[in-house]
Amino acid sequence: MRAKIYINYKDGILDPEGVTISKALNNIGIKGIENLSVGKCIEMDLHCNTHDEAVQIITESCDKLLANPNTEIYYYEIMEDK
């Protein structure tokens, strides 16, 4: 199985990288961007037998290391082998 994990700041948390990129785009003439947020996408190949086992590995990885629960949220998608 393969998982894609998306990690972003929670609403209300300052995203300094997103602010910088948004300003830079505006400075080079790209207008109309109201809000820009920068996050992480982590791809993970999993060696497991069930969807539930994959969910357990993903949530434990995010809760213990990959995402900061104070400032970040995460969601994921799991692609099953065919």
C-alpha positions in Angstrom: 0.0 0.0 0.0 1.0 3.6 -0.5 -0.1 6.5 1.6 0.0 10.3 0.9 0.0 12.4 4.1 -0.8 16.1 3.8 0.2 18.3 6.7 -0.8 22.0 7.0 -1.0 24.7 9.7 -4.3 24.9 11.7 -6.5 27.8 11.0 -5.2 30.9 12.8 -1.6 29.8 12.9 0.8 32.1 11.1 2.4 30.6 8.1 5.5 32.8 7.5 6.6 30.9 4.4 3.1 31.2 2.9 3.1 35.0 3.6 6.5 35.4 2.0 5.5 33.5 -1.1 2.3 35.4 -1.4 4.1 38.7 -1.2 6.7 37.6 -3.8 4.0 36.6 -6.2 2.3 39.9 -5.8 5.6 41.7 -6.3 6.2 40.0 -9.7 2.7 40.9 -10.9 0.6 37.9 -10.0 -2.5 39.3 -8.4 -5.7 37.9 -7.0 -4.3 35.5 -4.4 -6.2 36.0 -1.2 -4.6 33.4 1.0 -1.6 31.0 0.4 -0.5 28.2 2.7 2.5 26.0 2.5 2.3 22.5 3.7 4.0 19.2 3.5 3.2 16.1 1.5 4.8 12.9 2.6 4.5 9.7 0.5 5.0 6.4 2.4 5.1 2.9 1.0 3.6 0.5 3.6 4.2 -3.1 4.2 0.9 -4.2 5.8 -2.0 -6.5 5.0 -5.1 -4.5 5.8 -6.5 -1.0 5.4 -6.9 -0.7 9.2 -3.3 -1.6 9.8 -2.2 1.1 7.3 -4.4 3.7 9.1 -2.8 2.7 12.4 0.8 3.1 11.0 -0.1 6.5 9.5 -1.9 8.0 12.5 0.8 6.8 14.9 3.5 8.3 12.6 1.8 11.6 12.4 0.8 11.8 16.1 4.2 10.8 17.4 6.5 12.6 14.9 5.4 14.0 11.6 2.8 16.6 12.7 2.9 19.0 15.6 -0.5 18.6 17.2 -0.4 22.1 18.6 0.0 23.9 15.3 -0.7 21.4 12.5 -3.5 19.2 11.1 -3.1 16.3 8.8 -5.1 14.1 6.5 -4.2 11.2 4.3 -5.2 9.0 1.4 -4.3 5.3 1.0 -3.9 3.7 -2.3 -4.2 -0.1 -2.2 -2.0 -2.3 -4.3 -3.8 -3.7 -7.4 
